[in-house]
Amino acid sequence: MSKDAKESARFYLLDLIDSIAGKKSLLLERELSGILGQVITTNTLQEHGIPQVFWFDKNIPQELDQKVIYLCRPTYENARLVSAHVRQHQRNMNQTENTVILLPDTNVLFETVLQEEGVFGELVIMEWSLHMVPLDEDLLSLELKPGAKEDSLLKSSVRALVNFESHNGRFPRASGRGSNSAKLIEIWDKWYQEEAINNARKDEVDFSTSYDSVLIMDRTMDWVTPFLTQLTYFGLLDEVLGIDQMNVKLPPNLVSRNENSSSGTHKKFSLSSSYSTITKDVKDVNFNCIGSYLGKIARKLSSDYEGRRQAKTVNQIRDFVSKLGSLQSEHTSLNIHTGLAELMMQHAKSSTFQKILQIQQSLVSGAEPSSQFPLLDQLIYTDVPVEEVFRILCLASIVSTGLKQRDIDYYRKEIVQTYGYKNLLTFQRLIDVGLLRVRPSSNISLQRSFSYTTWLNSYPLINEEVDEQHPSDISYTYSGYGPLSVHMSYDILQNRDNPEKLRELKNLPGEYVDRWFKQQDKNVTRTFTRGTDKKRKILVFFLGGCTFTELSAFRLLADKFENFEFTFMTTGMITGGKVVQSFMPPIQTLIDE
């Protein structure tokens, strides 16, 4: 599916570019560089009249062509910046023809700013309706940041799902758990009803013949998983270096020796599986095993290179030469992955990392938070990044239905004294959204949509005998903890058609939703069992973001049962650190206040 989405996005963008005849200059917003790189190459842009791409910032390149294209998001800041560019062209008497291509579409705010700046009539506005970005072979993302407002999150999600269905047919069924899952399905279904009325459609909707259903994973039902440190290869890379649109920035010492790079610079390395079979093989491996996996790959690559010694005939030599390019490419990829793995291992060996893991794993195993606070205090005294402190506090609060008032007060004081008053606002914002909360003093239980103790008693979340080398259980992703979101999702898929289990599904915390859009299939009973011939394709939609480890866990389920496969769509890729940072005010906000 991701390949089809990539082709569709490429053709749509090229149509927009080709509508502007002749040679043109492209000014690209930096935030979109990864997205553009996923769907189009520099050579293709050159073939369509764009010899060079410039960054879109306050500085206007001197060597711009007469026809200028701005590719950016429809934000207030970008509207002001485009306006400044146009006015500067006018002052310089540059006869430029300016076009703005907005991703994914325009809005009232963007156009209002252009009108107020007096440049609206000097621009042609186009829309690149890319509502979901193909990040990998089985992964699509809306690329929304953590902390997006609920209304915006739901609206963007419905738009992406409708776009997906336009290529694959409408899903016969949607299931999920959580109030946001229910809201999404209601808004989504209402969109189709209004569309039918507006278009006076009386014909039957074209349902998908390839996708069985969509499963909606509401992030609010499981904040435990993202606040834990990910222990798969891709997950730990995202935690330590940060993966942005499937690209990771390499430190200078990891850049290939054959390439020139000045001191202090970084080079992006693509982690998309389509670029390297090595990447596909190692992305879901537990980091404790990454060394042995890369060793096996190195030995195989070495064996392939030895084929040149065995090539005697002309045909054999020709066959080897035809493979030489891919071998060299994989060799470069192996060198970079080996360097990244070494970097991850050094990070994992640090005492700080080990203490953080110890606290996290104790908390998800049911330990009382106060028993872990002495270790947390040690981390604070060693000036560990404040994001890690907030992350542990949030995790402790979530798994224990809140923290004691005295603990909240104590750590508010400790954080201010150690990290500064600017963190008071972050502390309060985390309290406001419920990620940090005070434990109720009375014995009366709160009406809550989430209770970790209930889930811990309902699912085998903890596996103390996990086999990381030969994983058969999803707990390998966290070396002992299986993502709650995946347990929850699998439970729904396995038991939603089982009358005996359905009552249990409905009695668990959080709103359970299961909506059939194709009513004639409602009585068909299908469960996940080994040995069936036809695979069931399911779109797993993460509403509120997902982690790389959750994808790894789902892929293991698909490999284990073999008769169904997943495509993933997420509002964005997240980590606990990114979630915390979304509640941290920018410096300018602090200055203004």
Residue pairs with C-beta under 8 A, 6 or more apart in sequence:
1 138
1 140
1 168
1 567
2 134
2 135
2 136
2 137
2 138
2 139
2 140
2 567
3 134
3 137
3 274
4 167
5 132
5 134
5 140
5 167
6 38
6 39
6 134
8 167
9 39
9 128
9 130
9 133
9 134
10 39
10 40
10 44
12 128
12 129
12 130
13 39
13 40
13 101
13 128
13 130
14 40
14 44
14 48
16 101
16 126
16 128
17 24
17 45
17 48
17 49
17 50
17 69
18 48
18 49
19 126
20 49
20 67
20 69
20 97
20 99
21 49
22 49
22 67
23 49
23 50
23 51
23 65
23 67
24 49
24 50
24 65
24 67
24 68
24 69
25 50
25 52
25 54
25 61
25 63
25 64
25 65
25 67
25 68
25 69
26 45
26 50
26 52
26 53
26 54
26 69
26 71
27 53
27 54
27 55
27 56
27 61
27 68
27 69
27 70
27 71
27 72
27 85
28 36
28 53
28 54
28 55
28 56
28 71
28 72
29 56
29 71
29 72
29 73
29 78
30 55
30 56
30 57
31 73
32 71
32 72
32 73
32 103
33 245
34 244
34 245
34 246
34 247
34 268
35 103
35 130
35 133
35 143
35 245
36 71
37 245
37 247
37 270
38 133
38 134
38 135
38 245
38 246
38 272
39 130
39 133
39 134
42 53
45 53
50 69
52 63
54 61
54 64
56 70
56 71
56 72
56 78
56 81
57 81
58 81
58 84
60 85
60 88
60 89
64 94
64 96
66 95
66 96
66 97
67 96
67 97
67 99
68 85
68 89
68 96
68 97
68 98
68 99
69 99
69 100
69 101
70 78
70 82
70 85
70 98
70 99
70 100
70 101
71 101
71 103
71 128
72 78
72 82
72 100
72 101
72 102
72 103
73 102
73 103
74 102
74 103
74 105
74 106
74 107
74 109
74 110
75 110
76 109
76 110
76 113
78 110
79 109
79 110
79 111
79 113
79 114
79 117
80 113
80 117
82 98
82 100
82 114
82 119
82 123
83 113
83 114
83 117
83 118
83 119
85 98
86 98
86 119
86 122
86 123
87 117
87 119
89 96
89 98
90 122
97 124
98 122
98 123
98 124
99 123
99 124
99 125
99 126
100 123
100 124
100 125
100 126
101 126
101 127
101 128
102 110
102 125
102 126
102 127
102 128
103 127
103 128
103 130
104 127
104 128
104 129
104 130
104 131
104 159
105 127
105 129
106 125
106 127
111 120
111 125
114 120
114 123
129 163
131 142
131 156
131 159
131 160
131 163
132 140
132 141
132 142
132 160
132 163
132 164
132 569
133 140
133 141
133 142
133 143
133 245
134 140
135 141
135 245
135 246
135 272
135 573
136 246
136 272
136 273
136 274
137 272
137 273
137 274
137 280
138 551
138 555
138 566
138 567
138 568
139 551
139 567
139 568
139 569
139 570
140 160
140 164
140 567
140 568
140 569
140 570
141 245
141 569
141 570
141 571
141 572
141 573
142 156
142 157
142 160
142 569
142 570
142 571
142 572
143 245
143 572
144 152
144 153
144 156
144 545
144 571
144 572
145 572
145 578
145 582
146 545
146 572
146 574
146 578
146 579
146 581
146 582
147 579
147 582
147 583
148 156
148 571
148 572
150 180
153 180
153 543
153 544
153 571
154 180
154 183
154 184
154 187
155 187
156 571
157 184
157 541
157 543
157 571
158 184
158 187
158 188
158 191
160 569
161 188
161 214
161 541
161 569
162 188
162 191
164 539
164 569
165 171
165 208
168 208
168 210
168 211
169 206
169 207
169 208
169 209
169 210
169 211
170 192
170 205
170 206
170 207
170 208
170 517
171 207
171 208
171 211
171 213
171 214
171 517
171 539
172 207
172 208
172 211
172 212
172 213
172 516
172 517
172 518
172 521
173 212
173 213
173 214
173 514
173 515
173 516
173 517
173 518
173 521
174 185
174 188
174 213
174 214
174 215
174 216
174 513
174 514
174 515
174 517
175 213
175 214
175 215
175 216
175 492
175 493
175 496
175 513
175 514
175 515
176 182
176 184
176 185
176 215
176 216
176 217
176 218
176 492
176 512
176 513
176 543
177 218
177 221
177 488
177 492
177 508
177 510
177 511
177 512
177 513
178 216
178 218
178 220
178 221
178 449
178 510
178 511
178 543
179 218
179 220
179 449
179 510
179 511
180 218
180 219
180 220
180 543
180 544
181 216
181 217
181 218
181 511
181 513
181 543
182 511
182 513
184 216
184 543
185 216
185 513
185 515
189 515
189 517
192 205
195 201
205 517
207 517
207 518
210 537
211 537
211 538
211 539
211 567
212 526
212 536
212 537
212 538
212 564
213 538
213 539
214 538
214 539
214 540
214 541
215 489
215 492
215 493
215 538
215 539
215 540
215 541
216 513
216 541
216 543
217 485
217 488
217 489
217 540
217 541
217 542
217 543
217 546
218 510
218 543
218 544
219 226
219 485
219 542
219 543
219 544
219 545
219 546
220 449
220 450
220 544
221 449
221 450
221 484
221 485
221 488
221 509
221 510
222 450
222 483
222 484
222 485
222 488
223 394
223 398
223 435
223 450
224 364
224 395
224 398
224 399
224 452
224 484
225 483
225 484
225 485
225 547
225 549
225 550
226 545
226 547
226 574
226 575
226 576
226 579
227 360
227 391
227 394
227 395
227 398
227 576
227 579
228 360
228 364
228 395
228 478
228 481
228 576
229 236
229 239
229 353
229 356
229 357
229 360
229 478
229 576
230 236
230 238
230 239
230 477
230 478
230 547
230 548
230 549
230 575
231 286
231 287
231 288
231 477
231 478
231 479
231 549
232 283
232 284
232 285
232 286
232 287
232 477
232 548
232 549
232 552
233 282
233 283
233 284
233 285
233 286
233 287
233 290
233 341
233 344
234 243
234 271
234 283
234 284
234 548
234 552
235 477
235 547
235 548
235 549
235 552
236 287
236 344
236 347
236 348
237 243
237 248
237 271
237 340
237 344
237 548
238 547
238 548
238 573
238 575
239 575
239 577
240 343
240 344
240 347
241 248
241 249
241 340
241 343
242 248
242 249
243 271
243 548
243 573
246 270
246 271
246 272
247 268
247 269
247 270
247 271
248 268
248 269
248 271
248 340
249 266
249 267
249 268
249 269
250 266
250 267
250 268
250 269
250 336
250 339
250 340
251 266
251 343
252 261
252 263
252 264
252 265
252 266
253 339
254 336
254 339
254 340
254 343
255 261
255 267
256 332
256 335
256 336
259 267
261 267
269 336
271 279
271 283
272 279
273 279
273 280
273 283
275 333
276 329
276 330
276 333
277 330
278 297
278 330
278 333
278 334
278 337
279 333
279 337
281 293
281 297
282 290
282 293
282 294
282 297
282 337
283 548
283 552
284 551
284 552
284 555
284 556
285 293
286 468
286 471
286 476
286 477
286 479
287 341
287 344
287 345
287 348
288 468
288 479
289 468
289 469
290 341
290 344
290 345
291 341
291 345
292 469
294 334
294 337
294 338
294 341
297 334
298 334
298 338
301 327
301 330
301 331
301 334
304 323
304 327
305 327
307 320
307 323
308 320
310 316
311 317
311 319
311 320
347 353
348 354
352 379
352 382
352 384
355 375
355 378
355 379
356 379
356 384
356 388
356 392
358 375
359 372
359 375
359 376
359 392
360 392
360 395
361 478
361 479
361 480
361 481
362 371
362 372
363 369
363 372
363 392
363 395
363 396
363 399
363 400
364 395
364 399
364 452
364 461
364 462
364 481
365 462
366 399
366 453
366 456
368 400
369 396
369 397
369 399
369 400
369 403
369 407
370 404
370 407
372 392
372 396
373 407
376 389
376 392
376 393
377 414
379 388
379 389
379 392
380 389
380 414
380 415
380 418
381 418
383 418
386 415
386 418
386 419
386 423
386 426
387 576
387 577
387 580
387 581
387 584
388 577
389 411
389 415
389 419
390 415
390 426
390 427
390 430
390 580
391 576
391 577
391 580
393 403
393 411
393 430
393 436
394 430
394 435
394 436
394 576
394 580
395 576
396 403
397 403
397 435
397 436
397 437
398 435
398 450
398 452
399 452
400 439
400 452
401 439
401 440
401 446
401 448
401 451
401 452
401 453
402 437
402 438
402 439
402 440
403 436
403 437
403 438
403 439
404 438
404 439
405 438
405 439
405 441
408 431
408 436
408 438
412 424
412 427
415 423
415 424
415 427
416 423
416 424
422 585
422 590
423 584
425 584
425 585
425 590
426 580
426 583
426 584
426 585
427 436
429 583
430 436
430 580
430 583
431 437
433 583
435 579
440 446
448 509
449 509
449 510
449 511
450 509
450 510
451 509
452 484
454 508
454 509
455 461
455 484
455 487
455 488
455 508
455 509
456 462
458 508
459 482
459 484
459 487
459 488
459 491
460 482
460 487
461 475
461 481
461 482
461 484
461 487
462 475
462 480
462 481
462 482
463 473
463 475
463 480
463 481
463 482
464 480
466 473
466 475
466 476
466 479
466 480
467 473
467 476
468 476
468 479
471 556
472 560
473 482
474 482
474 483
474 486
474 487
474 553
474 556
474 557
475 481
475 482
476 556
477 483
477 549
477 550
477 552
477 553
478 549
482 553
483 547
483 549
483 550
483 553
485 542
485 546
485 550
486 550
486 553
486 554
486 557
489 540
489 554
490 557
491 505
492 505
492 512
492 514
493 528
493 538
494 501
494 527
494 528
495 501
495 502
495 504
495 505
495 527
496 502
496 505
496 514
497 524
497 525
497 526
497 527
498 525
498 527
505 512
506 512
516 522
526 536
528 536
528 561
528 563
528 564
529 561
529 563
530 561
530 562
530 563
531 563
532 563
533 563
534 563
535 562
535 563
535 564
535 565
536 563
536 564
536 565
537 564
537 565
537 566
537 567
538 564
538 565
538 566
538 567
539 566
539 567
539 568
539 569
540 554
540 566
540 567
540 568
540 569
541 569
541 570
542 550
542 568
542 569
542 570
542 571
543 571
544 571
545 570
545 571
545 572
545 573
545 574
545 579
546 568
546 570
546 573
546 574
547 573
547 574
547 575
548 573
551 568
554 566
554 568
555 566
557 566
558 564
558 565
558 566
